[in-house]
């Protein structure tokens, strides 16, 4: 049982990743969208993790989750191996090639939420199949704000179900190439407005090292990424950004253009820390004051006043 009520439910994948960068190769390290998002959210609010792992999942990984204060009532264990992904990054650390994906227990994942999560006000649906995202939405009873992420796979193979998800969420986060693919609009503002017309109040288009763009009926907000001079592993940066954003919103309890803009800054800063090491290694040991301090630096970089 949680020591404090869960303020934010996060549903997604948990994986053991093998990652190769130009400098280093790491094998079977902790990854997955829900790992990054929950860890990042933990600097701001209490999150509940919903995902599945296999019987090969080390107890040390659960201990790490607990050290972030993540509630694990929604963490399922199934007979078999945990989801595994193997990727290789090019020298620019932006482009990567997937060498293998083994779904393992994630192939039959059914995200049934614990009773104590059902009336949680904030929900982040990380990148999983739209059918599963809809299944989670059908269980929640008192939602105040829902954000969802997606990817090119679902745009290609589950287009109609994805549009149904989009129609039911308040915020869609999507990267720039996927926004163009989904909407068939090259201009990103036009792409964002296409998405807004289908239900969400807010759209955030992620542009990697070039930051993110928020679009709503109130206008457009452009946020740069915090410049990191030594990126070790960019895996999970988008999930770290989204988790921090949603954690900050859950902490504030208020949703508006202003609170989302501030939450984007905090999420971006969390992601900038995350990429400085592999897996959750850099986030582990940080405190909220570290996030706030770097956020102040980023805001100063953005200022146009003398």
C-alpha positions as CSV (number, residue, x, y, z in Angstrom):
1,X,0.0,0.0,0.0
2,X,1.2,3.5,-0.8
3,X,2.4,5.8,2.0
4,X,0.6,8.6,0.2
5,X,-2.1,8.6,-2.5
6,X,-1.0,8.3,-6.1
7,X,-1.5,11.6,-8.0
8,X,-0.4,10.4,-11.4
9,X,-0.8,7.0,-13.1
10,X,1.7,6.1,-15.9
11,X,1.2,3.2,-18.2
12,X,3.8,1.9,-20.6
13,X,6.6,-0.5,-21.3
14,X,9.4,-1.8,-19.1
15,X,12.4,-3.3,-20.8
16,X,15.9,-4.5,-20.5
17,X,17.8,-2.6,-23.2
18,X,21.1,-3.3,-25.0
19,X,22.4,0.0,-26.2
20,X,25.4,0.8,-28.3
21,X,26.7,4.3,-28.7
22,X,29.9,5.4,-30.5
23,X,31.7,5.2,-27.1
24,X,30.1,2.3,-25.2
25,X,27.9,-0.8,-25.3
26,X,25.7,-1.6,-22.3
27,X,23.7,-4.9,-22.1
28,X,20.4,-5.6,-20.4
29,X,20.1,-2.2,-18.6
30,X,16.8,-1.0,-17.2
31,X,14.7,0.9,-19.8
32,X,11.1,1.2,-21.1
33,X,8.9,4.2,-21.3
34,X,7.3,3.8,-17.9
35,X,10.7,3.5,-16.2
36,X,11.9,6.8,-17.5
37,X,8.5,8.6,-17.1
38,X,7.9,7.5,-13.5
39,X,11.4,8.3,-12.4
40,X,11.2,11.8,-13.9
41,X,7.7,12.4,-12.5
42,X,9.0,11.4,-9.0
43,X,10.7,14.8,-8.6
44,X,7.3,16.5,-8.4
45,X,4.6,14.0,-7.4
46,X,3.7,10.4,-6.4
47,X,3.3,8.2,-9.5
48,X,1.8,4.8,-9.9
49,X,3.6,2.5,-12.4
50,X,1.5,0.2,-14.6
51,X,3.6,-2.3,-16.7
52,X,4.7,-5.9,-16.9
53,X,8.0,-7.6,-16.3
54,X,9.1,-11.2,-16.6
55,X,10.4,-13.6,-13.9
56,X,14.0,-12.6,-15.0
57,X,13.5,-9.1,-13.7
58,X,16.1,-8.3,-11.1
59,X,15.0,-7.3,-7.6
60,X,17.5,-4.5,-7.7
61,X,15.4,-2.9,-10.4
62,X,12.3,-2.9,-8.2
63,X,14.4,-1.5,-5.4
64,X,15.5,1.3,-7.7
65,X,11.9,2.1,-8.6
66,X,11.1,2.2,-4.9
67,X,14.0,4.5,-4.2
68,X,12.3,7.1,-6.5
69,X,9.1,6.7,-4.4
70,X,7.2,5.1,-7.3
71,X,4.2,3.1,-6.3
72,X,4.4,-0.5,-7.6
73,X,0.9,-1.8,-7.0
74,X,0.3,-1.7,-10.8
75,X,3.6,-3.6,-11.7
76,X,2.7,-7.0,-13.0
77,X,5.0,-10.0,-13.1
78,X,4.3,-12.7,-15.8
79,X,6.0,-16.0,-16.4
80,X,8.7,-15.6,-19.0
81,X,11.3,-13.0,-20.0
82,X,11.0,-9.2,-19.8
83,X,10.7,-7.1,-23.0
84,X,14.1,-6.6,-24.6
85,X,15.3,-4.0,-27.1
86,X,18.7,-3.6,-28.8
87,X,19.6,-0.4,-30.6
88,X,22.7,1.3,-32.0
89,X,23.2,5.1,-32.2
90,X,25.0,6.9,-35.0
91,X,27.8,9.4,-34.2
92,X,25.3,12.3,-34.0
93,X,23.4,10.5,-31.2
94,X,20.1,11.4,-32.8
95,X,19.7,8.7,-35.4
96,X,19.5,5.1,-34.3
97,X,18.9,1.6,-35.7
98,X,16.9,-1.0,-34.0
99,X,18.7,-4.4,-34.2
100,X,16.2,-6.5,-32.4
101,X,12.9,-6.3,-30.4
102,X,11.7,-9.2,-28.3
103,X,8.3,-8.5,-26.9
104,X,8.3,-11.5,-24.5
105,X,5.8,-11.0,-21.7
106,X,4.9,-7.5,-23.1
107,X,3.2,-9.2,-26.0
108,X,0.3,-10.3,-23.8
109,X,0.3,-7.3,-21.5
110,X,-3.2,-6.3,-20.3
111,X,-3.0,-3.1,-18.2
112,X,-5.6,-3.8,-15.5
113,X,-5.3,-1.1,-12.9
114,X,-5.3,-1.5,-9.1
115,X,-8.5,-0.3,-7.4
116,X,-6.5,2.5,-5.7
117,X,-5.5,4.0,-9.1
118,X,-9.0,4.2,-10.7
119,X,-9.9,7.6,-9.4
120,X,-6.5,9.2,-9.9
121,X,-6.8,12.6,-11.5
122,X,-3.8,12.6,-13.8
123,X,-2.9,9.9,-16.4
124,X,0.0,9.5,-18.8
125,X,-0.5,6.9,-21.5
126,X,3.1,6.3,-22.7
127,X,3.8,4.7,-26.1
128,X,1.8,1.4,-26.2
129,X,-0.8,0.1,-28.6
130,X,-3.9,2.3,-28.9
131,X,-6.1,-0.7,-27.9
132,X,-4.3,-0.8,-24.6
133,X,-4.5,2.9,-24.1
134,X,-8.2,2.8,-24.6
135,X,-8.5,-0.1,-22.2
136,X,-6.8,2.0,-19.5
137,X,-9.1,5.0,-20.2
138,X,-12.1,2.8,-19.9
139,X,-11.1,1.9,-16.3
140,X,-10.4,5.4,-15.0
141,X,-13.4,7.1,-13.1
142,X,-12.4,10.6,-12.2
143,X,-9.8,11.9,-14.6
144,X,-8.8,15.6,-14.6
145,X,-6.1,15.5,-17.3
146,X,-4.9,12.8,-19.7
147,X,-1.8,12.9,-21.9
148,X,-0.8,10.3,-24.5
149,X,2.2,9.5,-26.6
150,X,2.4,7.5,-29.8
151,X,4.8,6.4,-32.5
152,X,5.0,5.7,-36.2
153,X,4.1,2.0,-35.8
154,X,0.6,2.8,-34.5
155,X,0.1,5.4,-37.1
156,X,0.8,2.8,-39.7
157,X,-1.0,-0.3,-38.3
158,X,-3.7,1.1,-35.9
159,X,-4.6,4.4,-37.4
160,X,-8.3,4.4,-36.6
161,X,-7.8,3.2,-33.0
162,X,-5.1,5.9,-32.6
163,X,-7.6,8.6,-33.8
164,X,-10.0,7.3,-31.2
165,X,-7.4,7.7,-28.5
166,X,-6.6,11.2,-29.7
167,X,-10.2,12.1,-29.5
168,X,-10.3,11.2,-25.8
169,X,-7.2,12.8,-24.4
170,X,-6.4,16.4,-23.4
171,X,-2.8,16.4,-24.6
172,X,-1.0,14.5,-27.3
173,X,2.8,14.4,-27.4
174,X,4.3,13.4,-30.7
175,X,7.6,13.9,-32.4
176,X,7.9,16.1,-35.5
177,X,8.3,13.3,-38.1
178,X,5.4,11.4,-36.6
179,X,3.2,14.5,-36.6
180,X,3.9,14.9,-40.3
181,X,3.2,11.2,-40.9
182,X,-0.1,11.3,-39.0
183,X,-1.5,14.5,-40.4
184,X,0.1,14.5,-43.9
185,X,1.0,18.2,-43.2
186,X,4.6,19.3,-43.6
187,X,4.2,22.5,-41.6
188,X,4.2,21.7,-37.9
189,X,1.8,24.4,-36.9
190,X,-0.7,23.1,-39.4
191,X,0.0,19.5,-38.2
192,X,-0.7,20.6,-34.6
193,X,-4.0,22.3,-35.6
194,X,-5.0,19.1,-37.5
195,X,-4.6,17.2,-34.3
196,X,-6.4,19.8,-32.2
197,X,-9.3,19.5,-34.5
198,X,-9.6,15.9,-33.5
199,X,-10.1,16.4,-29.8
200,X,-7.1,17.4,-27.7
201,X,-6.9,20.8,-26.1
202,X,-3.1,20.8,-26.3
203,X,-0.5,19.3,-28.6
204,X,3.3,19.1,-27.9
205,X,5.5,18.4,-30.9
206,X,8.9,17.1,-29.8
207,X,11.9,18.1,-31.8
208,X,14.7,16.2,-29.9
209,X,17.8,18.4,-29.3
210,X,15.9,21.3,-30.8
211,X,13.3,21.4,-28.0
212,X,9.5,21.2,-28.3
213,X,6.5,23.2,-29.5
214,X,3.2,23.6,-27.6
215,X,0.1,24.5,-29.6
216,X,-3.3,25.3,-28.3
217,X,-6.2,27.6,-28.9
218,X,-4.1,30.2,-27.0
219,X,-1.3,30.2,-29.4
220,X,2.2,28.6,-29.9
221,X,5.0,28.3,-27.3
222,X,8.5,27.3,-28.5
223,X,10.8,25.9,-25.9
224,X,14.5,25.1,-26.5
225,X,16.1,22.0,-25.1
226,X,18.7,22.5,-22.4
227,X,22.1,22.3,-24.1
228,X,24.0,19.3,-22.9
229,X,27.6,19.1,-23.8
230,X,28.2,15.4,-23.2
231,X,25.3,13.1,-24.1
232,X,26.0,9.5,-23.1
233,X,22.6,7.9,-23.9
234,X,19.6,9.7,-25.4
235,X,17.3,6.7,-24.9
236,X,14.1,7.6,-23.1
237,X,14.6,11.3,-23.3
238,X,11.1,11.9,-24.7
239,X,9.6,9.7,-21.9
240,X,11.6,11.5,-19.3
241,X,10.4,14.8,-20.7
242,X,6.7,13.7,-20.6
243,X,7.0,12.2,-17.2
244,X,8.5,15.3,-15.7
245,X,5.8,17.4,-17.4
246,X,3.0,15.3,-16.1
247,X,4.5,15.1,-12.6
248,X,4.8,18.9,-12.5
249,X,1.2,19.3,-13.6
250,X,0.0,16.8,-11.1
251,X,1.9,18.7,-8.4
252,X,0.3,22.0,-9.4
253,X,-3.2,20.5,-9.6
254,X,-4.0,23.1,-12.2
255,X,-3.9,22.8,-16.0
256,X,-3.6,25.9,-18.2
257,X,-1.3,27.2,-21.0
258,X,0.8,28.8,-18.2
259,X,1.2,25.7,-16.1
260,X,1.9,23.5,-19.1
261,X,4.6,25.8,-20.3
262,X,6.3,25.8,-16.8
263,X,5.9,22.0,-16.7
264,X,7.5,21.7,-20.1
265,X,10.6,23.5,-18.8
266,X,10.8,21.2,-15.9
267,X,10.4,18.1,-18.1
268,X,13.0,19.3,-20.5
269,X,15.5,19.8,-17.6
270,X,14.8,16.4,-16.3
271,X,15.5,14.9,-19.8
272,X,18.7,16.9,-20.0
273,X,19.9,15.3,-16.9
274,X,18.8,11.8,-18.0
275,X,20.8,11.8,-21.2
276,X,24.1,12.5,-19.3
277,X,24.3,8.8,-18.3
278,X,22.8,5.5,-19.3
279,X,19.4,4.2,-18.1
280,X,18.2,5.9,-14.9
281,X,21.8,6.4,-13.6
282,X,21.8,10.2,-13.8
283,X,18.3,10.7,-12.5
284,X,19.1,8.4,-9.5
285,X,20.4,10.6,-6.7
286,X,19.0,13.9,-8.1
287,X,16.6,15.9,-6.0
288,X,13.9,18.4,-6.9
289,X,16.3,21.3,-6.1
290,X,18.6,20.1,-8.9
291,X,15.8,20.3,-11.4
292,X,14.7,23.8,-10.2
293,X,18.3,25.1,-10.4
294,X,18.8,24.0,-14.0
295,X,15.3,25.2,-14.9
296,X,16.4,28.7,-13.7
297,X,19.4,28.5,-15.9
298,X,17.3,27.4,-18.9
299,X,14.8,30.3,-18.3
300,X,17.7,32.7,-18.1
301,X,18.9,31.4,-21.5
302,X,15.4,32.0,-22.9
303,X,15.1,35.6,-21.5
304,X,15.3,38.5,-24.0
305,X,15.6,41.1,-21.2
306,X,18.9,42.6,-20.1
